[in-house]
Amino acid sequence: MPFPPALAAAVARRFLSEAERARLQDLHYRDAGHGYDPFGMHPAFVGFGEAIVQPLYDRYFRVQTYGTEHIPASGPGVLASNHSGQVPIDGMMLWLAVLRSTDPPRIARPIADHFVPALPWIGTLFARGGMVGGSRGNARALLDAGELLMIFPEGVPGITKPWSKRYQLQDFRVGHAELAIRHRAPIIPVAVVGAEEQLPQLFASRRLGRLVGSPVLPVPAVPFPLPVRYHIHFGAPIPVPRDYRPDQADDPDAVAEAAGRVQEAVAALLAEGLRRRKSIFL
Amino acid sequence: VSAPFTVMVTGVSTPIGERLVRELLADSRVGHVMGLTDTPVDRMPLRPSPRLSLHQVDLSRERHTHRLLFGEGRKRELRVVVHTAMHRSAWAEGEKVRELNVEGTRILLSLCERHPSIRRLVVRSAAEVYSVQRDLPVLIGEDHPLNMLPNAPQWVRDRVEADLTVCARMGLSKVQMCVLRMAEALGPGTGSQLYDYLESRVCLRPAGFDPMMNLLTIHDSAVALQKAVHSEAQGVFNVPGADTLPLSACIHQWGRIGIPVPGAWMTPLYRWRRRFTGHDFRYGMNRRRFHYSGILDGSRAREVLGYVPCHPVEWPVADPPR
């Protein structure tokens, strides 16, 4: 642990309003006995995460959310979003958007690529905020427990795509659709507009990536993220439990069709978000 | 209501074996307990009684085990065998060690299958048989990949082999077989690597990592084994404990000082610790679980055996006895 929960709670006390701290008291999570859930999430670190991310969320990226009524208030669900921006700031913004838009607050559990839990300090800190490694078993256990997953079906090719491919969705992997079908969870398409322009890429290096334990390391053209405005659009849930039977999780055609529907929904939300956006920074 | 029956327990000189015997003696459904140990009976804390007989047996020698099972065991109509005996030291290696860990299990299995009255074999395995890696699930189900790494120490290899030896006969024999893969029982004399690790005032851990761990108590270990004795279920069951917490919290709860150091320093530092203090903790064996979380999922044991961990570790243990 980078530091103990007491210190995380002290930071939250210092930077979060009393009302927000009171709201976080209602955070639902599965305490495995010592204040942590089995995956290492701790509510004090959720408050800490909110305290750290909120200046970026409110002041720097000035996040605007749309369609938050589509986030399920309870039960399993999969948030499927586009992924971009060279560093996973979109994940952090989406995490906080869900936390703030739900009452009682819900944690969207980010499903990260395998290399993230192996990153020293970062992997541990993210796990305390709710992140889990991207194995099927982890996702299955969370959906069984009625949790909300945050999945970026484009994976690493999405977040590391060059400027010339901004807002062009990379091929969606199908794992999220298979999980949703098997566990009868709705898929909520999400489009993040703004992140694609935050860090224009100079080049991406696999060799440098290997040095830090990542499949590829994007090298940005600017030293820090640009103050773009984030617009996060939540679409109407795709009613997977109504449209697919659980046994269709083993049918590659059904799974591919569901993943295709998700990709189309995210693409439509992205197009709509771009149409409504006045400028990159406003 | 069936008549009280006889249970044989191996490894009764270990804290878990001893606790299990005490639980069975307090259980009216059990008529007699045959306790097997490799240490002289007069040095045991348990005392023979009309319901308890103690036997010093070398499990790696088939003749010894055969004589007991087909002698007194046959007379008492032995019904259930609980096998908990395993070498506990992580540094104990060689043919003799393997003979107890693996051949002892194989011999016991074979004799149980030939025995006229034995109906059930319960084997205590360990969570260490599972592989813990960054790309594997944190919650470990019974179908989780096993640690078959060629460079795994004999402590692990023997446990995997003994476990699979029993699994390979499941459903093919008249004997019901039940393998309990137990979380680490934190206590003296259990062979717990973490217990040995926490015996130092200062506990080093790899910087930047703080994996989640699950810990079992000796009491819950005995409860799980006792439930398996009375069940008719066959198969592999994970047995988690009531405590799930990060490594740093373990250190803190134990009243120790945790110091993060670069991961590459851990192996040589703990090798020196062993050289100078004789401690058993072997970092190389624990390296992965000191980086990545691995928590046993006890759903199957809960649903089938009715086992729910309810005896948490009594923290803090100010000065644990060595």
Interface residues (C-beta under 8 A of the other chain):
Chain A: M1 P2 P4 A32 G33 H34 Y36 P38 F39 G40 H114 F115 P117 A118 L119 P120 W121 G123 T124 A127 V132 G133 G134 S135 R136 G137 N138 R140 A141
Chain B: R134 D135 L136 P137 V138 L139 G141 H144 P206 A207 G208 F209 D210 P211 M212 A242 D243 T244 L245 P246 S248 A249 H252 Q253 H291 Y292 S293 I295 D297 P312
